[in-house]
Structures are given as C-alpha cells and as structure tokens.
Amino acid sequence: ALQWNRHRAYEDFAAVARDLAARGVARPGHLGCAGGSNGGLLVGNMLTQYPELFGAISCGVPLLDMRRYTKLSAGASWIAEYGDPDVPEQWEFIRTFSPYHQLRAGVSYPPTFIWTATSDDRVGPVQARKMAARMESLGIPVWFHEALEGGHAGAGNNAQAARLHAASHEFLWRALTGGL
C-alpha cells in the first residue's frame, strides 16, 4: 500500500469494521480502534474518512499532517512510502490520506484521544498538537495528552508506558460504554 495505493490500507481496515458490524460482532458505536505512529495515521484516517464506523479512536504519536511530514523529524525518510508532498501531482493523492487536511466542520466524528511525547524524535509532537487544536477549533470531541519524556514510545519507562496504555484503554472503554 505504497504511495498511490496507500488508500488500500485504509479501505481494508474500514472493510473489517464494516464486516464486524454486518456479522453482528460489534455495532459501530461500540467499536473502537487504536494505533500509534504509522498506526496513528491509520486511525487518523478512520476518524476522517470513516467516522460512522467507530465509536471512539485512540491515536498515539501520530503522523497526521501529510503536507508537512517531510519537513519534520524523520519525515523525509518516508517519501518512498507515502510520496513527496512537494511534487504537485503527488500531493494530489497524498492529501486524500492526510487526516489534518480531511477534517471538516459539521461532520459527526467519534470521541478521539490523541497522545504524544514532547521528546518524540521520529514524528514529533507538533503533528498531534496541530490535529488536536484543529479538532478543538471545529468543536470535535478530542482529548489530548503529551508526555514530557519517552520519545516515540510516548513513555520513558515501563511504569509510564503502563499508565499511558491504561489511559488509552480507559478512554476507549468510557467512550464506547457511554461513560465520557
């Protein structure tokens, strides 16, 4: 699912969510998804392209602004995977999976927990900060957490990692069971 075919990864994930609903395994309002890093981009696309399929989303250390990803941290090293947004014809397909650019006012999005770390040297916290700020400005329900240490893992040690993952799971549990 590289470059022009990147959308297939998101279509496949959405197809699984639809199948779970069709088979009665989970109703969309009770289905959550979580992902970090490239998985954060995946669930960011679930949020913006398929919001009707999920009741909550946990998005960690995410890549979300695909227009500027090559300018930040390790982003330039991912051009072979995603394409180069500075090439106009490539930006045309990249923008279709750039969650930051796909947010729209008036759309009913599921509650979202975005988490990052100040010291993340791969994706960088600006991606998460910008997305959360834009969501907030559009009135979209968003919870944001930024750890001060921990790099791309979002936690500096096992105790911090346990707290972070517990917070993500608790958020999903509360959002999916009506406890928010």
C-alpha positions in Angstrom: 0.0 0.0 0.0 2.6 2.5 -1.1 2.1 6.0 -2.5 -0.8 6.0 -4.9 -2.0 2.7 -3.4 -1.8 3.9 0.2 -5.6 4.3 0.4 -5.9 0.5 0.2 -4.7 0.1 3.7 -7.4 2.4 5.0 -10.1 0.8 2.8 -9.1 -2.7 4.1 -9.3 -1.6 7.8 -12.7 0.0 7.2 -13.9 -3.2 5.4 -13.0 -5.2 8.5 -15.0 -2.7 10.7 -18.0 -3.0 8.3 -17.8 -6.8 8.4 -17.8 -6.8 12.2 -21.0 -4.7 12.1 -22.5 -6.8 9.3 -21.9 -10.1 11.2 -23.3 -8.6 14.5 -20.0 -8.8 16.3 -20.0 -5.1 17.2 -22.1 -2.1 16.3 -20.2 0.9 15.1 -21.0 2.9 18.2 -19.3 0.1 20.3 -16.3 -0.4 18.0 -13.1 1.4 18.8 -9.7 1.5 17.2 -6.2 2.4 18.4 -2.9 3.0 16.6 0.4 4.7 17.1 2.9 6.2 14.7 2.0 4.8 11.2 -0.9 3.2 13.0 -1.8 6.7 14.2 -2.0 7.7 10.6 -4.2 4.7 10.0 -6.7 5.5 12.8 -6.5 9.2 11.9 -7.9 8.1 8.5 -10.6 6.1 10.2 -11.5 9.3 12.1 -11.7 11.5 9.0 -12.8 9.1 6.2 -14.9 6.6 8.1 -16.2 8.3 11.3 -19.5 6.4 11.1 -17.8 3.1 11.6 -16.3 3.8 15.1 -17.5 4.9 18.5 -14.0 6.0 19.7 -10.5 6.4 18.5 -7.1 6.4 20.3 -4.4 7.9 18.2 -0.8 7.9 19.5 2.4 9.5 18.4 0.6 10.1 15.1 1.6 11.2 11.7 -1.4 13.4 10.6 -0.2 16.4 8.6 0.9 14.8 5.4 1.6 18.2 3.7 4.5 18.9 6.1 5.6 15.5 7.2 8.8 15.6 5.1 9.9 18.8 6.9 9.6 17.4 10.4 11.8 15.0 12.3 12.5 11.8 10.3 9.8 12.6 7.8 11.9 12.9 4.7 13.0 9.3 5.1 9.4 8.1 4.4 9.0 9.6 0.9 9.3 6.2 -0.7 6.4 5.0 1.4 4.0 8.0 1.2 5.2 10.1 -1.7 6.6 13.7 -1.8 4.0 16.4 -1.0 6.2 19.0 -2.6 5.6 17.4 -6.0 2.2 18.8 -7.0 0.8 15.6 -8.6 1.9 13.5 -5.6 0.3 16.0 -3.2 -3.0 15.4 -5.0 -3.0 11.8 -3.9 -1.3 12.3 -0.5 -3.9 14.9 0.6 -6.5 12.2 0.3 -5.0 10.4 3.3 -3.8 13.4 5.3 -6.2 13.4 8.3 -5.3 17.0 9.2 -6.5 18.2 5.8 -9.5 15.9 5.8 -11.2 17.3 8.9 -14.5 19.1 8.1 -16.8 21.2 10.1 -20.3 19.8 10.6 -19.2 16.1 10.4 -20.1 13.9 13.4 -16.7 12.5 14.5 -16.3 9.9 17.3 -14.6 10.9 20.5 -10.8 10.9 20.0 -7.9 10.6 22.3 -4.6 11.9 20.8 -1.4 11.3 22.7 2.2 12.1 22.0 5.5 12.9 23.7 7.4 16.2 23.8 10.7 14.3 23.1 9.4 12.2 20.2 12.2 12.5 17.6 10.5 10.4 14.9 7.2 12.0 14.3 7.4 14.9 16.7 4.6 16.3 18.9 3.6 19.0 16.5 1.6 16.5 14.5 -0.6 15.6 17.4 -0.8 19.2 18.8 -1.9 20.6 15.4 -4.6 17.9 14.9 -6.0 18.3 18.5 -6.0 22.1 18.2 -7.8 21.9 14.8 -10.3 19.4 16.1 -11.0 21.6 19.1 -11.5 24.7 16.9 -14.1 22.8 14.9 -15.9 21.6 18.0 -14.9 18.0 17.5 -14.6 16.0 20.8 -10.9 15.4 21.5 -8.8 14.5 24.5 -5.1 15.3 24.4 -2.1 14.0 26.4 1.5 14.9 25.9 4.1 13.1 28.0 7.3 15.2 28.7 9.6 12.2 28.1 9.6 8.9 26.4 10.4 9.6 22.8 8.4 7.9 20.1 7.1 5.3 22.6 5.3 8.1 24.5 6.7 6.8 27.8 10.2 6.8 29.4 9.9 3.6 31.3 7.6 0.6 31.9 5.6 2.4 34.6 4.9 5.4 32.3 4.1 3.0 29.4 1.6 1.1 31.6 -0.1 4.4 32.6 -0.3 5.6 29.1 -1.7 2.4 27.7 -4.1 2.2 30.6 -5.3 5.7 29.8 -5.8 4.8 26.2 -7.8 1.7 27.1 -9.8 3.5 29.8 -10.6 6.3 27.3 -11.9 3.7 24.7 -13.8 1.9 27.4 -15.5 5.0 28.7 -16.3 6.4 25.2 -17.7 3.1 24.0 -19.8 2.4 27.1 -21.2 5.9 27.5 -19.0 6.9 30.4 -17.4 10.0 29.0 
